[in-house]
Amino acid sequence: MSAPAAPSSPHVMNTYGRLPIALSHGQGCRVWDTEGRAYLDGLGGIAVNTLGHNHPELVPALQDQISKLIHSSNYYHVPGQEKLAAKLVELSGLTNAFFCCTGLEANEAALKLARKFGHDKGIERPEIVVYEAAFHGRSIATLSATGNPKVQKGFGPLVEGFIRVPLNDIEALKEATEGNPNVVAVFFETIQGEGGIHPMRWEYLREVRALCDQNDWLMMIDEVQCGMGRTGKWFAHQWAGIKPDVMPLAKGLGSGVPIGAVVAGPRAAGIFEPGNHGTTFGGNPLAMRAGIETIRIMEEHRLLENAAEVGAHLKSALERELGSLAGVKEVRGQGLMLGIELDRPCGVILNRACEAGLLLSVTADSVIRLVPPLILSIAEADEIVAILVPIVQAFLAEPKP
């Protein structure tokens, strides 16, 4: 593998286990490193680069916005906020939006909404239901809501007020909350990303929606990774025909420009008042333009349909080539959010795929994750399969460690 142009800076905190390449530029679903080597991008900046790289419509729009105004502050009206909020409301069927910069911030805002919702009802110590294997961020509160002891280790004491339940088990949810007057919300990802591409069943989502309505709880759906068209609908929960009360977004909403949002329905939209929550950078004109243009391009180029079609083709090909292989537990996911679970830790596949010219990730120790740009073509999906299948086959032929 080619080496990076320069060693990692000794002044950068040691927070990432990086691969030994540095990317220079991209075009469509391909990127090049500083040594000139090309890679097929099966990771999309971790489900961020919705439109791929150097999109011919997005780049000029961002250049235009940069030449006008990048940041103002929320002391003033930002017309782009109104325009993007109206579009997100239209697509989601909800009523109002708040803008921030990251998925973590969006999830923090959701947790604050839930707590204030409870306090406004006279609940002194509100509790929120969260899930095993969930991932909502790395701040202290979102880390506490996360269901991964490995990433929580060393950061206690965690924030109290969370009740943890298993996925797709409505009886477990009912049992965990039975007779508890402090429960105010149920918070989950429609498809767990960092947890290993684990989808919530559509029928389960409908049962949770009914339980929230019955008990006056907020249904809060983290669509940070699985939203923005990745599954073939604007938001993954829409496959179940439901609406949440609170929906955090980020990642793919700005095609690489940092952006986050919380979209809320009638039960939650009026909870925050001036002074309750805020942000310096959130909702800035550049991020708003990125979100507006991303959605426009997605609609005009029918990228939801593309994600569904190409994703189904890719999943079918992976199942055909790998599904019967000893050591492959499951190929799962929807649209262009797919995971291949193996029966052993497979972190080395990250490096081997990179050496073969394919960018992907390994999450939850044993799940190969593919979240490419939504512009991925059938031919590029076939190329992913052609590169990845021999790597997985060779890996599984090795003795287990």
Salt bridges, closest charged atoms under 4 A:
ASP41 OD2 - HIS53 NE2 2.78
GLU57 OE1 - ARG296 NH1 3.18
GLU57 OE2 - HIS301 NE2 2.59
ASP64 OD2 - LYS68 NZ 3.19
ASP64 OD2 - ARG289 NH1 2.86
GLU90 OE2 - LYS87 NZ 3.21
ASP120 OD2 - LYS116 NZ 3.23
GLU160 OE2 - ARG125 NH2 2.07
GLU171 OE2 - LYS174 NZ 3.93
GLU194 OE2 - ARG369 NH1 2.64
GLU203 OE1 - ARG206 NE 3.33
ASP213 OD1 - ARG209 NH2 2.80
ASP213 OD1 - ARG267 NH2 3.51
ASP216 OD2 - LYS121 NZ 3.12
ASP216 OD1 - ARG267 NE 3.60
ASP222 OD2 - HIS136 ND1 2.83
GLU223 OE2 - HIS237 ND1 2.89
ASP245 OD2 - ARG209 NH2 2.94
ASP245 OD2 - ARG267 NH1 3.73
GLU293 OE2 - ARG289 NE 2.93
GLU293 OE1 - ARG296 NE 2.83
GLU299 OE2 - LYS87 NZ 2.98
GLU300 OE1 - ARG296 NH1 2.97
GLU305 OE2 - ARG302 NH2 3.38
GLU321 OE2 - ARG320 NE 3.46
GLU330 OE1 - ARG332 NH1 2.87
GLU341 OE2 - LYS329 NZ 3.63
GLU341 OE1 - ARG332 NH1 2.67
ASP343 OD1 - ARG344 NE 2.70
ASP343 OD2 - LYS400 NZ 3.43
ASP365 OD1 - LYS150 NZ 3.24
ASP382 OD1 - HIS313 NE2 2.62
GLU383 OE1 - ARG30 NH2 2.61
GLU398 OE2 - ARG352 NH1 2.86
